[in-house]
Amino acid sequence: MDLFNYLDKLNWQTIIAMFAIGWYFTRDIRMALNKLDSDVREQGKRTDKLYEMFCTLQSQMKDELLVMKKEHYDFMKEIKK
């Protein structure tokens, strides 16, 4: 109620100026938030790609380790003969 009484006392130029100032400052905030959101999404995509590369590398290393173990066991069997 107090807000309506306060606004009723003001002239229309003041009210329009208040809305224009509010719009101007919130516009900058919205633009900054949109840029931040796009930056976060891009970083998320890069992180997902990096994790995918890590998983692929881990899988390759596991396969190579299994081959090395098999070769080692085969070598040890040959030595015992």
Phi and psi in radians as a Rosetta constraint file:
Dihedral C 1 N 2 CA 2 C 2 CIRCULARHARMONIC -1.119 0.35
Dihedral N 2 CA 2 C 2 N 3 CIRCULARHARMONIC -0.607 0.35
Dihedral C 2 N 3 CA 3 C 3 CIRCULARHARMONIC -1.124 0.35
Dihedral N 3 CA 3 C 3 N 4 CIRCULARHARMONIC -0.759 0.35
Dihedral C 3 N 4 CA 4 C 4 CIRCULARHARMONIC -1.110 0.35
Dihedral N 4 CA 4 C 4 N 5 CIRCULARHARMONIC -0.702 0.35
Dihedral C 4 N 5 CA 5 C 5 CIRCULARHARMONIC -1.130 0.35
Dihedral N 5 CA 5 C 5 N 6 CIRCULARHARMONIC -0.693 0.35
Dihedral C 5 N 6 CA 6 C 6 CIRCULARHARMONIC -1.155 0.35
Dihedral N 6 CA 6 C 6 N 7 CIRCULARHARMONIC -0.786 0.35
Dihedral C 6 N 7 CA 7 C 7 CIRCULARHARMONIC -1.171 0.35
Dihedral N 7 CA 7 C 7 N 8 CIRCULARHARMONIC -0.544 0.35
Dihedral C 7 N 8 CA 8 C 8 CIRCULARHARMONIC -1.168 0.35
Dihedral N 8 CA 8 C 8 N 9 CIRCULARHARMONIC -0.509 0.35
Dihedral C 8 N 9 CA 9 C 9 CIRCULARHARMONIC -1.336 0.35
Dihedral N 9 CA 9 C 9 N 10 CIRCULARHARMONIC -0.389 0.35
Dihedral C 9 N 10 CA 10 C 10 CIRCULARHARMONIC -1.455 0.35
Dihedral N 10 CA 10 C 10 N 11 CIRCULARHARMONIC 2.720 0.35
Dihedral C 10 N 11 CA 11 C 11 CIRCULARHARMONIC -1.539 0.35
Dihedral N 11 CA 11 C 11 N 12 CIRCULARHARMONIC 2.936 0.35
Dihedral C 11 N 12 CA 12 C 12 CIRCULARHARMONIC -1.193 0.35
Dihedral N 12 CA 12 C 12 N 13 CIRCULARHARMONIC -0.502 0.35
Dihedral C 12 N 13 CA 13 C 13 CIRCULARHARMONIC -1.134 0.35
Dihedral N 13 CA 13 C 13 N 14 CIRCULARHARMONIC -0.705 0.35
Dihedral C 13 N 14 CA 14 C 14 CIRCULARHARMONIC -1.143 0.35
Dihedral N 14 CA 14 C 14 N 15 CIRCULARHARMONIC -0.741 0.35
Dihedral C 14 N 15 CA 15 C 15 CIRCULARHARMONIC -1.112 0.35
Dihedral N 15 CA 15 C 15 N 16 CIRCULARHARMONIC -0.772 0.35
Dihedral C 15 N 16 CA 16 C 16 CIRCULARHARMONIC -1.111 0.35
Dihedral N 16 CA 16 C 16 N 17 CIRCULARHARMONIC -0.711 0.35
Dihedral C 16 N 17 CA 17 C 17 CIRCULARHARMONIC -1.111 0.35
Dihedral N 17 CA 17 C 17 N 18 CIRCULARHARMONIC -0.697 0.35
Dihedral C 17 N 18 CA 18 C 18 CIRCULARHARMONIC -1.096 0.35
Dihedral N 18 CA 18 C 18 N 19 CIRCULARHARMONIC -0.778 0.35
Dihedral C 18 N 19 CA 19 C 19 CIRCULARHARMONIC -1.149 0.35
Dihedral N 19 CA 19 C 19 N 20 CIRCULARHARMONIC -0.676 0.35
Dihedral C 19 N 20 CA 20 C 20 CIRCULARHARMONIC -1.123 0.35
Dihedral N 20 CA 20 C 20 N 21 CIRCULARHARMONIC -0.749 0.35
Dihedral C 20 N 21 CA 21 C 21 CIRCULARHARMONIC -1.136 0.35
Dihedral N 21 CA 21 C 21 N 22 CIRCULARHARMONIC -0.768 0.35
Dihedral C 21 N 22 CA 22 C 22 CIRCULARHARMONIC -1.062 0.35
Dihedral N 22 CA 22 C 22 N 23 CIRCULARHARMONIC -0.762 0.35
Dihedral C 22 N 23 CA 23 C 23 CIRCULARHARMONIC -1.108 0.35
Dihedral N 23 CA 23 C 23 N 24 CIRCULARHARMONIC -0.745 0.35
Dihedral C 23 N 24 CA 24 C 24 CIRCULARHARMONIC -1.071 0.35
Dihedral N 24 CA 24 C 24 N 25 CIRCULARHARMONIC -0.812 0.35
Dihedral C 24 N 25 CA 25 C 25 CIRCULARHARMONIC -1.253 0.35
Dihedral N 25 CA 25 C 25 N 26 CIRCULARHARMONIC -0.670 0.35
Dihedral C 25 N 26 CA 26 C 26 CIRCULARHARMONIC -1.244 0.35
Dihedral N 26 CA 26 C 26 N 27 CIRCULARHARMONIC -0.471 0.35
Dihedral C 26 N 27 CA 27 C 27 CIRCULARHARMONIC -1.111 0.35
Dihedral N 27 CA 27 C 27 N 28 CIRCULARHARMONIC -0.787 0.35
Dihedral C 27 N 28 CA 28 C 28 CIRCULARHARMONIC -1.086 0.35
Dihedral N 28 CA 28 C 28 N 29 CIRCULARHARMONIC -0.708 0.35
Dihedral C 28 N 29 CA 29 C 29 CIRCULARHARMONIC -1.132 0.35
Dihedral N 29 CA 29 C 29 N 30 CIRCULARHARMONIC -0.762 0.35
Dihedral C 29 N 30 CA 30 C 30 CIRCULARHARMONIC -1.091 0.35
Dihedral N 30 CA 30 C 30 N 31 CIRCULARHARMONIC -0.736 0.35
Dihedral C 30 N 31 CA 31 C 31 CIRCULARHARMONIC -1.106 0.35
Dihedral N 31 CA 31 C 31 N 32 CIRCULARHARMONIC -0.722 0.35
Dihedral C 31 N 32 CA 32 C 32 CIRCULARHARMONIC -1.150 0.35
Dihedral N 32 CA 32 C 32 N 33 CIRCULARHARMONIC -0.706 0.35
Dihedral C 32 N 33 CA 33 C 33 CIRCULARHARMONIC -1.159 0.35
Dihedral N 33 CA 33 C 33 N 34 CIRCULARHARMONIC -0.681 0.35
Dihedral C 33 N 34 CA 34 C 34 CIRCULARHARMONIC -1.114 0.35
Dihedral N 34 CA 34 C 34 N 35 CIRCULARHARMONIC -0.730 0.35
Dihedral C 34 N 35 CA 35 C 35 CIRCULARHARMONIC -1.142 0.35
Dihedral N 35 CA 35 C 35 N 36 CIRCULARHARMONIC -0.755 0.35
Dihedral C 35 N 36 CA 36 C 36 CIRCULARHARMONIC -1.078 0.35
Dihedral N 36 CA 36 C 36 N 37 CIRCULARHARMONIC -0.731 0.35
Dihedral C 36 N 37 CA 37 C 37 CIRCULARHARMONIC -1.079 0.35
Dihedral N 37 CA 37 C 37 N 38 CIRCULARHARMONIC -0.767 0.35
Dihedral C 37 N 38 CA 38 C 38 CIRCULARHARMONIC -1.165 0.35
Dihedral N 38 CA 38 C 38 N 39 CIRCULARHARMONIC -0.652 0.35
Dihedral C 38 N 39 CA 39 C 39 CIRCULARHARMONIC -1.109 0.35
Dihedral N 39 CA 39 C 39 N 40 CIRCULARHARMONIC -0.719 0.35
Dihedral C 39 N 40 CA 40 C 40 CIRCULARHARMONIC -1.151 0.35
Dihedral N 40 CA 40 C 40 N 41 CIRCULARHARMONIC -0.710 0.35
Dihedral C 40 N 41 CA 41 C 41 CIRCULARHARMONIC -1.124 0.35
Dihedral N 41 CA 41 C 41 N 42 CIRCULARHARMONIC -0.734 0.35
Dihedral C 41 N 42 CA 42 C 42 CIRCULARHARMONIC -1.097 0.35
Dihedral N 42 CA 42 C 42 N 43 CIRCULARHARMONIC -0.736 0.35
Dihedral C 42 N 43 CA 43 C 43 CIRCULARHARMONIC -1.121 0.35
Dihedral N 43 CA 43 C 43 N 44 CIRCULARHARMONIC -0.666 0.35
Dihedral C 43 N 44 CA 44 C 44 CIRCULARHARMONIC -1.089 0.35
Dihedral N 44 CA 44 C 44 N 45 CIRCULARHARMONIC -0.711 0.35
Dihedral C 44 N 45 CA 45 C 45 CIRCULARHARMONIC -1.121 0.35
Dihedral N 45 CA 45 C 45 N 46 CIRCULARHARMONIC -0.738 0.35
Dihedral C 45 N 46 CA 46 C 46 CIRCULARHARMONIC -1.124 0.35
Dihedral N 46 CA 46 C 46 N 47 CIRCULARHARMONIC -0.708 0.35
Dihedral C 46 N 47 CA 47 C 47 CIRCULARHARMONIC -1.129 0.35
Dihedral N 47 CA 47 C 47 N 48 CIRCULARHARMONIC -0.726 0.35
Dihedral C 47 N 48 CA 48 C 48 CIRCULARHARMONIC -1.072 0.35
Dihedral N 48 CA 48 C 48 N 49 CIRCULARHARMONIC -0.746 0.35
Dihedral C 48 N 49 CA 49 C 49 CIRCULARHARMONIC -1.117 0.35
Dihedral N 49 CA 49 C 49 N 50 CIRCULARHARMONIC -0.739 0.35
Dihedral C 49 N 50 CA 50 C 50 CIRCULARHARMONIC -1.111 0.35
Dihedral N 50 CA 50 C 50 N 51 CIRCULARHARMONIC -0.720 0.35
Dihedral C 50 N 51 CA 51 C 51 CIRCULARHARMONIC -1.136 0.35
Dihedral N 51 CA 51 C 51 N 52 CIRCULARHARMONIC -0.694 0.35
Dihedral C 51 N 52 CA 52 C 52 CIRCULARHARMONIC -1.083 0.35
Dihedral N 52 CA 52 C 52 N 53 CIRCULARHARMONIC -0.751 0.35
Dihedral C 52 N 53 CA 53 C 53 CIRCULARHARMONIC -1.108 0.35
Dihedral N 53 CA 53 C 53 N 54 CIRCULARHARMONIC -0.687 0.35
Dihedral C 53 N 54 CA 54 C 54 CIRCULARHARMONIC -1.095 0.35
Dihedral N 54 CA 54 C 54 N 55 CIRCULARHARMONIC -0.787 0.35
Dihedral C 54 N 55 CA 55 C 55 CIRCULARHARMONIC -1.109 0.35
Dihedral N 55 CA 55 C 55 N 56 CIRCULARHARMONIC -0.700 0.35
Dihedral C 55 N 56 CA 56 C 56 CIRCULARHARMONIC -1.103 0.35
Dihedral N 56 CA 56 C 56 N 57 CIRCULARHARMONIC -0.774 0.35
Dihedral C 56 N 57 CA 57 C 57 CIRCULARHARMONIC -1.087 0.35
Dihedral N 57 CA 57 C 57 N 58 CIRCULARHARMONIC -0.758 0.35
Dihedral C 57 N 58 CA 58 C 58 CIRCULARHARMONIC -1.058 0.35
Dihedral N 58 CA 58 C 58 N 59 CIRCULARHARMONIC -0.741 0.35
Dihedral C 58 N 59 CA 59 C 59 CIRCULARHARMONIC -1.104 0.35
Dihedral N 59 CA 59 C 59 N 60 CIRCULARHARMONIC -0.762 0.35
Dihedral C 59 N 60 CA 60 C 60 CIRCULARHARMONIC -1.123 0.35
Dihedral N 60 CA 60 C 60 N 61 CIRCULARHARMONIC -0.719 0.35
Dihedral C 60 N 61 CA 61 C 61 CIRCULARHARMONIC -1.127 0.35
Dihedral N 61 CA 61 C 61 N 62 CIRCULARHARMONIC -0.675 0.35
Dihedral C 61 N 62 CA 62 C 62 CIRCULARHARMONIC -1.115 0.35
Dihedral N 62 CA 62 C 62 N 63 CIRCULARHARMONIC -0.768 0.35
Dihedral C 62 N 63 CA 63 C 63 CIRCULARHARMONIC -1.091 0.35
Dihedral N 63 CA 63 C 63 N 64 CIRCULARHARMONIC -0.769 0.35
Dihedral C 63 N 64 CA 64 C 64 CIRCULARHARMONIC -1.132 0.35
Dihedral N 64 CA 64 C 64 N 65 CIRCULARHARMONIC -0.648 0.35
Dihedral C 64 N 65 CA 65 C 65 CIRCULARHARMONIC -1.138 0.35
Dihedral N 65 CA 65 C 65 N 66 CIRCULARHARMONIC -0.698 0.35
Dihedral C 65 N 66 CA 66 C 66 CIRCULARHARMONIC -1.107 0.35
Dihedral N 66 CA 66 C 66 N 67 CIRCULARHARMONIC -0.714 0.35
Dihedral C 66 N 67 CA 67 C 67 CIRCULARHARMONIC -1.106 0.35
Dihedral N 67 CA 67 C 67 N 68 CIRCULARHARMONIC -0.765 0.35
Dihedral C 67 N 68 CA 68 C 68 CIRCULARHARMONIC -1.110 0.35
Dihedral N 68 CA 68 C 68 N 69 CIRCULARHARMONIC -0.711 0.35
Dihedral C 68 N 69 CA 69 C 69 CIRCULARHARMONIC -1.100 0.35
Dihedral N 69 CA 69 C 69 N 70 CIRCULARHARMONIC -0.751 0.35
Dihedral C 69 N 70 CA 70 C 70 CIRCULARHARMONIC -1.094 0.35
Dihedral N 70 CA 70 C 70 N 71 CIRCULARHARMONIC -0.779 0.35
Dihedral C 70 N 71 CA 71 C 71 CIRCULARHARMONIC -1.082 0.35
Dihedral N 71 CA 71 C 71 N 72 CIRCULARHARMONIC -0.697 0.35
Dihedral C 71 N 72 CA 72 C 72 CIRCULARHARMONIC -1.110 0.35
Dihedral N 72 CA 72 C 72 N 73 CIRCULARHARMONIC -0.816 0.35
Dihedral C 72 N 73 CA 73 C 73 CIRCULARHARMONIC -1.093 0.35
Dihedral N 73 CA 73 C 73 N 74 CIRCULARHARMONIC -0.719 0.35
Dihedral C 73 N 74 CA 74 C 74 CIRCULARHARMONIC -1.094 0.35
Dihedral N 74 CA 74 C 74 N 75 CIRCULARHARMONIC -0.746 0.35
Dihedral C 74 N 75 CA 75 C 75 CIRCULARHARMONIC -1.083 0.35
Dihedral N 75 CA 75 C 75 N 76 CIRCULARHARMONIC -0.755 0.35
Dihedral C 75 N 76 CA 76 C 76 CIRCULARHARMONIC -1.120 0.35
Dihedral N 76 CA 76 C 76 N 77 CIRCULARHARMONIC -0.644 0.35
Dihedral C 76 N 77 CA 77 C 77 CIRCULARHARMONIC -1.135 0.35
Dihedral N 77 CA 77 C 77 N 78 CIRCULARHARMONIC -0.684 0.35
Dihedral C 77 N 78 CA 78 C 78 CIRCULARHARMONIC -1.164 0.35
Dihedral N 78 CA 78 C 78 N 79 CIRCULARHARMONIC -0.651 0.35
Dihedral C 78 N 79 CA 79 C 79 CIRCULARHARMONIC -1.159 0.35
Dihedral N 79 CA 79 C 79 N 80 CIRCULARHARMONIC -0.692 0.35
Dihedral C 79 N 80 CA 80 C 80 CIRCULARHARMONIC -1.195 0.35
Dihedral N 80 CA 80 C 80 N 81 CIRCULARHARMONIC -0.404 0.35
